[in-house]
Amino acid sequence: MITRRVRVSIPGLSAPRHAFGPERRDPVTSNYVRVTGLAGLFAEARELSVRTMIFDVEPLVAPWHGSQESLDQGITRILGDVRTVPSVRVVVFATNSARRPSAVPACDGLEVRYLASAEKPLRTAPYHDLPWPGAVAGDQLPTDGILAYRLGFTFLHYAPKLTGVPLGPALMHRWGELVRPVLFRRSATDR
């Protein structure tokens, strides 16, 4: 498991609405953590004591073009793993695709939401009432990473070695890696 934590700055985007909360966080930086597996992702969430976790659905929860059964099983698996992060109160599954689970499972002690056709990172209204601090877990810098920044959440960049990635996500991933130095620059406060 390889993780790397850096402070990031995204030029040209407005600061998150709650950037000036009680913690007095820097309005032009957000946290970025690269993880290569689910164990590392949940370990970082525990360390951050997040109260909200937003999960990109493909490929973290279910494979691209996977079956309805794989989506339903993936949601159940992730909710089981979320139980290892005692601070979490809200879990959101968000995808820009139209796919939906058979049902959004109830989970004792957790509020669970599912957003299809989420329009990440442009649409943020569905996330405004989420408890802070939070994290967005996903594989794409241009969608999930920017959504995390806009919400003032940590971006848990899920970057395992993947096979069978469709052309669209593969191109977006390559584009995200090319522009990452521009979008996510180290600040002077890095350790």
C-alpha positions in Angstrom: 0.0 0.0 0.0 1.5 3.3 -1.1 0.0 6.5 0.2 1.1 10.1 -0.4 -0.4 13.1 1.4 0.1 16.6 0.0 -1.6 20.0 0.4 -3.0 21.1 -3.0 -4.1 24.3 -4.7 -6.4 24.5 -7.6 -6.1 27.8 -9.4 -9.2 29.4 -10.9 -11.8 27.7 -8.7 -13.6 29.5 -5.9 -12.9 28.5 -2.3 -15.3 26.0 -0.6 -18.2 27.7 1.2 -17.2 26.5 4.6 -13.4 27.1 4.2 -13.5 29.7 6.9 -15.2 27.5 9.5 -13.9 27.1 13.1 -10.8 25.4 11.9 -9.7 28.5 9.9 -8.5 26.4 7.0 -6.6 27.9 4.1 -9.3 28.7 1.4 -7.1 27.9 -1.6 -5.8 24.5 -0.5 -7.3 21.1 0.0 -5.9 17.7 1.0 -4.9 15.1 -1.6 -4.0 11.5 -0.7 -3.1 8.9 -3.3 -4.1 5.3 -2.3 -3.6 2.1 -4.2 -6.1 -0.1 -2.5 -9.3 -0.1 -0.3 -7.3 -0.9 2.9 -5.3 2.2 2.4 -8.3 4.3 1.6 -10.2 3.3 4.8 -7.0 3.7 6.9 -6.7 7.3 5.6 -10.4 7.9 6.3 -9.9 6.7 9.9 -6.8 8.9 10.4 -8.8 11.9 9.1 -11.8 11.1 11.3 -14.2 11.9 8.4 -17.9 12.2 9.1 -18.9 12.0 5.4 -17.5 9.7 2.7 -18.5 10.2 -1.0 -17.6 7.3 -3.2 -17.3 7.4 -7.0 -19.1 4.3 -8.2 -17.0 3.1 -11.1 -14.5 1.4 -10.5 -14.4 1.7 -6.7 -17.8 0.2 -6.0 -18.5 -1.7 -9.2 -16.8 -2.2 -12.6 -17.7 -0.1 -15.6 -20.5 -1.8 -17.5 -20.9 -4.3 -14.6 -24.1 -6.1 -13.8 -26.8 -4.9 -11.5 -25.7 -7.6 -9.1 -22.1 -6.3 -9.1 -23.4 -2.8 -8.3 -25.6 -4.1 -5.4 -22.8 -6.3 -4.0 -20.3 -3.5 -4.3 -22.5 -1.1 -2.3 -22.9 -3.8 0.4 -19.2 -4.5 0.5 -18.3 -0.7 0.8 -20.8 -0.2 3.5 -19.3 -3.1 5.4 -15.8 -1.5 5.0 -17.1 1.9 6.1 -18.0 0.3 9.5 -14.2 0.3 10.1 -14.3 4.1 10.2 -16.2 4.9 13.4 -16.5 8.6 12.8 -18.5 8.3 9.5 -22.2 9.4 9.7 -23.1 9.8 6.0 -22.1 7.7 3.0 -22.9 9.0 -0.6 -22.4 6.9 -3.7 -22.1 9.3 -6.7 -21.8 8.5 -10.4 -22.1 10.5 -13.5 -23.7 7.5 -15.2 -27.5 6.8 -15.0 -27.0 3.4 -13.3 -28.8 2.8 -10.0 -28.8 0.0 -7.4 -31.8 -2.2 -6.9 -32.3 -0.5 -3.6 -30.3 1.8 -1.4 -29.6 -0.4 1.7 -30.4 0.8 5.2 -27.4 0.7 7.5 -27.7 1.2 11.2 -26.2 4.5 12.4 -25.4 5.7 8.8 -27.3 7.8 6.4 -26.8 6.3 2.9 -27.5 8.2 -0.3 -27.1 7.3 -4.0 -26.8 9.9 -6.7 -27.1 8.8 -10.3 -26.3 11.3 -13.1 -24.5 13.4 -10.4 -22.8 15.8 -12.9 -19.5 15.8 -10.9 -17.8 18.2 -10.3 -20.3 20.9 -11.6 -23.3 20.2 -9.4 -22.6 20.5 -5.7 -26.1 21.3 -4.3 -26.8 17.6 -3.3 -23.7 17.7 -1.0 -24.3 21.0 0.9 -25.9 19.5 4.0 -23.2 16.9 4.6 -21.3 16.9 7.9 -17.7 18.1 7.8 -14.9 16.9 7.7 -15.4 14.7 4.6 -13.6 12.8 1.9 -14.3 12.1 -1.8 -12.9 8.7 -2.9 -12.5 8.3 -6.6 -10.2 7.5 -9.5 -10.5 10.7 -11.6 -8.8 14.0 -10.8 -11.0 16.1 -13.2 -14.3 14.9 -11.6 -13.8 13.5 -8.1 -10.7 15.6 -7.2 -12.3 18.9 -8.2 -15.6 17.9 -6.4 -13.6 17.3 -3.3 -11.9 20.7 -3.6 -15.2 22.5 -4.2 -16.7 20.8 -1.1 -13.6 21.5 1.1 -13.2 17.7 1.5 -10.0 15.6 1.2 -9.6 13.8 -2.1 -8.7 10.2 -1.6 -7.3 9.4 -5.1 -8.0 5.7 -5.7 -5.2 4.7 -8.1 -4.7 0.9 -8.2 -3.4 -0.9 -11.3 -6.6 -1.4 -13.3 -7.3 -3.5 -16.4 -10.2 -3.3 -18.7 -10.7 0.4 -18.3 -13.0 1.8 -21.0 -11.6 4.4 -23.4 -13.4 7.4 -21.9 -12.2 6.9 -18.3 -8.7 5.9 -19.5 -8.4 9.1 -21.5 -9.7 11.2 -18.6 -7.2 9.5 -16.3 -4.3 10.3 -18.6 -5.5 13.9 -19.0 -5.9 14.1 -15.2 -2.3 12.9 -14.6 -1.0 15.3 -17.2 -2.6 18.3 -15.6 -2.2 17.2 -12.0 0.9 19.4 -11.5 -1.3 22.4 -12.5 -4.4 21.4 -10.5 -2.7 20.0 -7.4 0.5 21.9 -6.6 2.4 21.5 -3.4 2.0 24.5 -1.2 4.7 26.2 0.9 3.2 24.4 4.0 4.0 20.8 2.8 5.9 18.6 5.2 
